[in-house]
Every structure is written in C-alpha cells, then in structure tokens.
Amino acid sequence: MSDPMRIRAVMLGDQVDVKILMSHVMETGQRKDAEGVVVPAHYIVKVTAQCNGRTVLSADWGASVAKNPYLSFRFKGAAKGDKLTVTWTDTLAGTRTDEATIS
Amino acid sequence: MTQSRRVFLHLAGSAGLSALALVAGLLPRWARAVDSRQAFEATAIPAALKALGLSDPKESAEIVFKAPDIAENGAVVPVEIESKLPHTRALAILVEKNPHVLSAEFALPDGTEPFVATRIKVAESSLIHAVVTTDAGVFYTTKLVKVTLGGCGG
C-alpha cells in the first residue's frame, strides 16, 4: 500500500489554501529499466477533493504528471475545523484516501 | 498488462455511463471532459482538445500561466495556472512535444478558485498550453519551456 498523502489546508481570508503531496511512481509506460525492459505504466488518473460532502476539485491526469505529484488549489465555503478528504485512483485500480483538518 | 486493460475497460464503461447522463441532461456541457480518457491518448493538441469536447480556443491575456523558462530537469517542471476570466469551469495543461500532449485536466465546481499548481514532466523543449474553459468559450495561453534534461525515456 502506498504512503499517505501529505495534505495542508489553511484558511487564507475567506479561502482555503490546499497543498497536497502524493506518494506515487507515476510510471509513464515509456521508460526502460537498466535491462532495456519497458517499465509498465502505473500512474494516477483521477484525483478528487471533498469538503463537507461537496466536491471542491476533480482532476483527471495523464502519465505526464511528475512523480510524487504535487497539487495546489483554493476554494471557498469552508471554515476552520472542517475536514478535507482527498482520494486518488491509479491505472492499476490502486486507490488511497486521506483526510486533513482545515486550520 | 491484462490488469491495466481491465482498468481501461472499466474506465471506458464509466465514460459510457456519463454519456448516458449527458443524454439525460444531468451534466453540464463542460463536464463531458471529466470522464474522457481518450483525450489523454491524443498525440497532438487539436485532437486532445477535440476529445475534451473543446473547440475554437482563443488566445487570452487574462490567463496567468507560470512555468520556468529553462527547466534543468524535465521530469519535474512546476506549472501554475490562474484564470482571471469570469465563470472559469475547467483548466487543462497540454505539452506540445510530449508523446501524449494532455497532462492534466481540472474541473472546478462553484466555489473553487480558478487556480491550480502542480508539477509535470516535459520530454523536450516545448510550448506548454494552458487551456481555460469558461461559460463564454475556450481560451488559452502558451509558454515555451526549454528542457536541458528530458522527462521521459531513460
């Protein structure tokens, strides 16, 4: 199982500033290893963030998002203490959900 | 490989479901892009935009697109898009010279700011397109990023 995401969600004025660091190989399926064998594709295709039962971001990714993806975005309509839930799904049906409290 | 094929089929299936929802008018027009995995297979920008359901993109100075002029490591290139256009619904990042041009697409529900920052791979020096979908149409801006060490292959 993959390592947990690092999620930081901070109130900046009336907005929540979110910074997420995921742990994922993000293999494109085009790279070859030392023996010249193609490393099979394995990357995150979908990321969703929810707060108070509402989707605040929905992202679709290709293989060209960098390894150990970083994602930052901002949204309104939440307060300190609310929970932000982030879920990703990858090409091998792997998935991970982590939660952070808005501070 | 069999397994990833299964995932692909699964994704294709869910795209089909969304198409049904579209017919039923349950989803707004721009949401069509959200389940479109086809766009990520495109090898040219016009084809990728078409697969995303976007047409007639116009260049706009109202999109703030930050990326380095020179990327020493193409495997990790920080990019940031901020749209100053009203009613921005989605943001997309496309790299002209990558094997598959579409890098990421972000759907922004109401209440989410038209801003996103991430890090992408850029295979070789290339124009990067930031595409913004709004209620008033599709807009884009570009930036040339020079890569001294490639982000793909090995």
Contacts between the chains, C-beta under 8 A, distances in Angstrom:
chain1	res1	chain2	res2	distance
A	15	B	113	6.4
A	26	B	121	8.0
A	28	B	99	7.8
A	28	B	121	7.3
A	28	B	152	5.8
A	30	B	99	6.1
A	30	B	152	5.4
A	30	B	153	6.3
A	31	B	152	6.7
A	31	B	153	6.3
A	31	B	154	4.6
A	32	B	153	7.5
A	32	B	154	5.4
A	33	B	154	7.5
A	40	B	1	6.6
A	40	B	4	7.0
A	41	B	4	6.4
A	42	B	4	7.9
A	45	B	11	7.2
A	45	B	37	7.2
A	45	B	40	7.9
A	54	B	109	7.3
A	54	B	111	7.6
A	55	B	109	5.6
A	56	B	109	6.3
A	56	B	111	6.8
A	56	B	112	5.3
A	57	B	106	6.5
A	57	B	107	7.6
A	57	B	108	7.0
A	57	B	109	7.6
A	57	B	112	5.9
A	57	B	116	7.9
A	58	B	34	6.1
A	58	B	106	7.3
A	58	B	107	4.3
A	58	B	109	7.4
A	59	B	104	6.1
A	59	B	105	6.9
A	59	B	106	4.8
A	59	B	107	7.4
A	59	B	116	7.9
A	60	B	33	7.6
A	60	B	34	6.3
A	60	B	35	7.9
A	60	B	36	7.7
A	60	B	37	7.6
A	60	B	40	7.4
A	60	B	104	7.0
A	60	B	105	4.6
A	60	B	106	7.9
A	60	B	107	7.9
A	61	B	40	8.0
A	61	B	103	7.4
A	61	B	104	4.9
A	61	B	105	7.9
A	62	B	40	4.0
A	62	B	100	5.6
A	62	B	102	5.3
A	62	B	103	5.5
A	62	B	104	6.7
A	63	B	40	7.7
A	63	B	100	6.6
A	63	B	121	7.9
A	64	B	95	6.4
A	64	B	98	5.3
A	64	B	100	6.7
A	64	B	103	4.4
A	64	B	104	8.0
A	64	B	120	5.5
A	64	B	121	4.5
A	64	B	122	7.7
A	64	B	123	8.0
A	64	B	151	7.4
A	64	B	152	7.6
A	65	B	103	6.1
A	65	B	104	5.6
A	65	B	118	6.5
A	65	B	119	7.3
A	65	B	120	5.7
A	65	B	121	7.3
A	66	B	75	6.2
A	66	B	76	4.7
A	66	B	77	7.2
A	66	B	118	7.7
A	66	B	119	4.0
A	66	B	120	5.7
A	66	B	121	5.5
A	66	B	151	7.8
A	67	B	75	6.8
A	67	B	76	7.5
A	69	B	118	6.6
A	69	B	119	6.9
A	70	B	78	7.8
A	70	B	117	7.5
A	70	B	118	5.9
A	70	B	119	4.9
A	71	B	116	7.3
A	71	B	117	7.4
A	71	B	118	5.1
A	72	B	80	8.0
A	72	B	115	8.0
A	72	B	116	6.9
A	72	B	117	4.0
A	72	B	118	7.2
A	73	B	106	7.5
A	73	B	112	6.6
A	73	B	113	7.1
A	73	B	115	6.3
A	73	B	116	5.0
A	73	B	117	7.6
A	74	B	112	7.3
A	74	B	113	4.1
A	74	B	115	5.5
A	75	B	111	5.5
A	75	B	112	4.2
A	75	B	113	6.3
A	76	B	111	4.8
A	76	B	112	7.6
A	76	B	113	7.3
A	77	B	111	4.5
A	91	B	4	5.3
A	91	B	7	5.5
A	91	B	8	7.9
A	92	B	3	6.0
A	92	B	4	6.2
A	92	B	7	6.5
A	93	B	3	7.4
A	93	B	6	7.8
A	93	B	7	5.2
A	93	B	10	7.5
